[in-house]
Amino acid sequence: MPDLSLRPMMQEEYDAWRAQSVRDYAADIAKSRDLDLEAAMAQSAGEFAQLLPDGLASTDMHLWTAVVDDQAVGMGWIELRQRASGVSAWIYDISLDADHRGRGLGRELLDALHAAARDLGATSMALNVFGDNTAAIRLYEASGYAVTAQQMRREL
């Protein structure tokens, strides 16, 4: 299998990714937070605007395109955060295009993000994952991530 690498995300990739990601995140938070889609879209757009006020040039934000054989196959977005224990990286988004899933590239992408974060001075990495995203949860657990907080809900 060819190696996956990261390169800085280009503006046209960012524009397409952000538009789709705002919609995708809205769908996720509508379900997980029991919001109507209109409220979820507003919340999603607001969070993206707050986190990425200057797009690709937003402070402490790093967005990459994952590439295999010069073909874009996914993306990763981290933020560097100063913590009491040192610099930590926070994964906001990691994704592979649907036609590239199931071949081990998700693990390679996560490993590439770990290496990039280390190169930027991070000594730890953290993330949130929606509870119904079992494939991602398995990937993170297999990569050494441990649960540090958990929300739960029960339908009555």
JONORSUL-V192708 format. One record per helix or strand of 3 or more residues. SS is the DSSP state (h for helix, s for strand). FROM is the first residue (numbers start at 1). TO is the last residue. Records with the same first field share a line. If there is no record, write none. Layout:
SS = FROM-TO  FROM-TO
This chain:
s = 4-8  61-68  71-83  86-96  124-127
h = 11-32  37-51  55-57  98-100  105-119  134-142
